[in-house]
Amino acid sequence: MAADERTALTAALDRLWIQYLPLMQERVEILEAAARDLAAGPIPDDRQQEAQAAAHKLAGVLGTFGLTRGTELARELEIIYSRQNNPEASLAERLSSITGEIHTIVDSRK
């Protein structure tokens, strides 16, 4: 790929990032809320499904922007929320840690 093409691609990705950043931040907030709720007790099924969907969508979009670590972390959350029928409270700290790292990754791409 020529330098001009790389520059154009980078600019296009930057525009897309800015366009979708509020949606990605909303998804991170959903994951943060689910982890907080789990720390306080069982989470409702709809909250768990919402967290799984948010993690799934983040896994895809972060990979598109070359944020491989974010994709790996989001996939881990997706698996936890999809396999666990109301994840155990002991996972709350891990879920919070993963979500915090995703939050940092998203914020660092700005």
PyMOL commands that set and color helices and strands:
alter all, ss='L'
color gray80, all
select helices_A, chain A and resi 3-40+45-64+68-83+89-109
alter helices_A, ss='H'
color red, helices_A
deselect
rebuild
show_as cartoon
